[in-house]
Amino acid sequence: MQVVFRTAFSRFGASRSLGVAAYASVLALAAVALAATLVRFGYSLHDLPIAATLCILAAISESARIKLSRASLLESSISLLPTLVAAVLFGPLDAMLVGACSLIGQFRGPYLKWAVFTSSRAITWGLTGAVVANLHWVTQSDFGALVLGAGLGAMFSVTLDTAFAAVTYRLRGNGQMRVVFRALTPLAVAAVPLYAPVVVLLVLAYRELSPWTLAVFFVPCLGAQRLFMLYQEERKLAEDVVTVNKKLEAANLSFATALVVTLDARDQYTAGHSAAVAIYARDIAERLNLSKEQQALAHLCGLVHDIGKIGLPAGLLEKPGALTLEERRQMQEHSAIGERILAKVESYSEIAAVVRHHHERWDGEGYPDGLSGRQIPLLSRILAVADAYNAMTSDRPYRDAMPSRVARMRLAQAVESQFDTAVVAAFEAVLVPAAEDYRMGQRSDFRLADQEPQVMDNLRLSDAA
């Protein structure tokens, strides 16, 4: 595991940039000093062609870094593998070379950023290579000794890498160093058992088979890294879809609420009717043991069931007396108009069908299509009962509200002709234990504003249905 940052140094203020520049200079001088010290102690570069191959593999690994999280500044790669192989096989100078060359593909502005990461990477692997080189039993071919040596090298390198990342993170003003340690420590712990055995296999393949088997063995590793990148891209796409859906849910809520508010403003006598019908429809659906999704859908359908009245001629809703036959025919158009309005919203297609049929009758004498019995969608049958009951228990221009007991009696008288018996029975079971303010649609939570949070939840449930 190798960790880098993805945001540019050029975004910092002047004082912070000067601090980072001083830090980069110190790191560069330290890397040069470390290399000189290693040479003085007798270390040298070994097989240059193989080292060059490892450099290329490390650079390829770095070119396909994986972001640790969507919001994180940190990214990781598998360039630890070729670098640790160089440390175990050849020693500190080769490891320094491979570690520094892993970032050669990142040589572009801002160059201060590249200098910091390249220098810290060289120091990390120079010191790691020195530690491994001084574990003399690692040079043996014993599998257990190699595993232990590779494990210690991996642990040492990821510890240094994390420390450098934390210091850089703090100097760049991104936050406290503990944020980096908290994010990277689990990865560092997982890197040791994950990478050490692979490194041992690569070392043994190099020693027992051929030096060029290194390139062959790295192909699956690079493929795995690429697959994980594709997975992350797919996950990001899925998260984006969720975000878009949430925005659409909010838009749908605004759409439904705006239509109901517009209708309430137009007809003062039916203001609050849709909100009450929504509550009744939801509770009937629950009593019928319908799924949570269907209960949510019943609530939404109740909320917008009369939306087609917006398209009726001016003055028709506001007329104080009885309607003429022509006016009644026009009024009956509202369910079909409502369907046309709702059908324009993709996620409201099922709601549109329910709204169209909420004035159908069990005996087939309803409108607009004359459906009968179970031809009528169940939610439409539920709406028909909730709608009729609330209309009877509400004031109208031509009559006062009926007492709840009278309205319930009329529902019972209309079963098997206008209403589904099972739906009326379920509603009666809801009304019997209820308080009178519920029966009359006057409870505080019957207001549209109080139902908006529930509407948002119901939109999610109805989308899942």
BELVEN-V183723 format. One record per residue. N is the residue number from 0. NEAR is the number of other C-alpha atoms within 10 Angstrom. Layout:
n = [N;N]
near = [NEAR;NEAR]
//
This chain:
n = [0;1;2;3;4;5;6;7;8;9;10;11;12;13;14;15;16;17;18;19;20;21;22;23;24;25;26;27;28;29;30;31;32;33;34;35;36;37;38;39;40;41;42;43;44;45;46;47;48;49;50;51;52;53;54;55;56;57;58;59;60;61;62;63;64;65;66;67;68;69;70;71;72;73;74;75;76;77;78;79;80;81;82;83;84;85;86;87;88;89;90;91;92;93;94;95;96;97;98;99;100;101;102;103;104;105;106;107;108;109;110;111;112;113;114;115;116;117;118;119;120;121;122;123;124;125;126;127;128;129;130;131;132;133;134;135;136;137;138;139;140;141;142;143;144;145;146;147;148;149;150;151;152;153;154;155;156;157;158;159;160;161;162;163;164;165;166;167;168;169;170;171;172;173;174;175;176;177;178;179;180;181;182;183;184;185;186;187;188;189;190;191;192;193;194;195;196;197;198;199;200;201;202;203;204;205;206;207;208;209;210;211;212;213;214;215;216;217;218;219;220;221;222;223;224;225;226;227;228;229;230;231;232;233;234;235;236;237;238;239;240;241;242;243;244;245;246;247;248;249;250;251;252;253;254;255;256;257;258;259;260;261;262;263;264;265;266;267;268;269;270;271;272;273;274;275;276;277;278;279;280;281;282;283;284;285;286;287;288;289;290;291;292;293;294;295;296;297;298;299;300;301;302;303;304;305;306;307;308;309;310;311;312;313;314;315;316;317;318;319;320;321;322;323;324;325;326;327;328;329;330;331;332;333;334;335;336;337;338;339;340;341;342;343;344;345;346;347;348;349;350;351;352;353;354;355;356;357;358;359;360;361;362;363;364;365;366;367;368;369;370;371;372;373;374;375;376;377;378;379;380;381;382;383;384;385;386;387;388;389;390;391;392;393;394;395;396;397;398;399;400;401;402;403;404;405;406;407;408;409;410;411;412;413;414;415;416;417;418;419;420;421;422;423;424;425;426;427;428;429;430;431;432;433;434;435;436;437;438;439;440;441;442;443;444;445;446;447;448;449;450;451;452;453;454;455;456;457;458;459;460;461;462;463;464]
near = [22;24;26;24;17;13;12;13;19;13;10;13;11;10;9;15;17;12;13;20;17;12;17;22;16;13;21;20;12;16;22;14;13;19;22;13;12;18;14;10;9;7;18;14;15;14;12;10;11;16;21;15;16;29;26;19;25;28;22;19;26;25;16;17;21;22;19;17;12;12;7;12;16;22;19;20;22;24;27;26;24;27;32;32;28;29;28;27;25;21;27;33;26;31;33;29;22;33;33;26;23;28;22;19;14;17;12;10;11;13;14;19;23;20;20;20;26;25;22;25;29;28;29;25;32;27;24;27;28;19;20;26;21;11;15;11;14;20;16;10;14;11;14;13;17;23;20;17;23;27;23;17;27;27;20;20;28;25;18;18;23;23;18;20;23;20;15;23;21;16;17;19;12;11;12;13;18;13;13;21;17;10;15;24;14;10;16;22;14;13;19;20;15;14;19;24;18;18;26;25;17;23;23;20;16;16;13;11;11;10;16;13;16;23;16;10;14;19;12;11;15;19;11;13;18;16;12;13;16;13;12;17;13;12;13;14;12;12;13;12;12;12;12;12;14;15;12;14;20;15;12;19;20;14;13;20;19;12;18;24;16;14;23;18;13;17;17;13;16;19;19;23;22;29;23;27;31;29;23;29;31;26;22;29;25;19;17;16;12;14;13;16;17;19;26;29;29;32;32;28;28;32;26;24;32;23;26;24;22;20;14;16;11;10;10;15;19;13;13;13;10;10;14;9;9;9;15;12;11;15;18;18;17;23;26;20;21;23;25;17;16;24;16;11;13;10;16;21;14;15;24;25;21;26;29;26;28;28;29;26;25;23;16;16;15;17;17;16;14;16;19;18;18;10;13;21;19;18;26;25;29;29;30;26;26;27;23;16;24;24;18;21;20;21;14;15;13;9;11;11;14;17;14;21;13;13;20;20;11;14;23;16;12;16;19;14;15;22;24;25;17;14;24;22;17;18;25;18;13;17;19;12;9;11;10;14;12;18;23;19;23;14;13;10;14;21;18;20;11;12;17;15;10;12;24;19;13;23;24;16;17;22;14;8;12]
//
